[in-house]
Amino acid sequence: MPEFDKAAFREGLINAFCHRDYTMLGTVRVLIDDEGMTISSPGGFIDGVNLTNLLVVSPRSRNPLLADIIKRVGLAERTGRGIDRIFEGMLRYGRPAPDYSLSNSYTVSLSLSNAAPDLEFLKMVVEHED
């Protein structure tokens, strides 16, 4: 079983580049350690987006032209709901939900845990899919 879903990683990385604040110095950073993977990018959440509405707020971009290019070349979710794929990908393998709690007004930080999977939950998902 993979530690991280490829689609979740891809969407997290694309979101970090696409929605970062390019007026701020800093880089997109991917850190893999014993706890899992953290993807962080300069700039806080886009106005109107916060930890409580992350999954339900209407999609918007800080860099609309860049987001459109990334969608047109097929790297991003066309509906603008890539964050749903991040959650789906982690939960699909019985892993904990993605964690954005270390985000602040200067950085968006996505943590994907490589904690042991919940095998009962995974079994339920597989049975449902079958």
Residue, then its C-alpha position, 0 to 999 in steps of 0.5 A: m500500500p502506498e504511503f501517499d496517493k499519487a493524485a493527492f500529492r500531485e494536486g497538493l504540489i500543483n496547488a502550491f505552485c498555482h495559488r502561491d503568492y508570487t509577490m512574497l519571497g520564498t519557495v514552494r517546499v516539499l518535505i518528506d520525513d518520518e511523520g509524512m509529507t509537508i507541502s508549503s508555499p508562500g502566502g496564506f489562503i486566498d481571501g474568503v478561504n479558511l480552515t473551516n470552509l476549505l472543502v465547500v468554498s467556491p473555487r478561486s485562484r490568486n493567479p487565474l491565468l496560471a490556473d487556467i494554463i495548468k488546467r488547459v495542459g491537463l495538470a489540474e482538475r478542470t472543475g477547480r476542486g483539486i482539494d477534494r482529490i487530496f482528501e479523497g486520495m488520503l482517505r482512499y488508502g485509510r490514511p488520516a485526512p490532510d491537515y492544513s492547521l499549520s497554515n497562517s497568513y504567510t504560508v499555506s502548509l499541507s501535511l499528509s500523514n504516513a500513519a498506519p492505515d485504518l484497515e477496517f476503513l480501507k476494507m469498507v471502501v474497497e467493499h463499497e467500490d466492488 
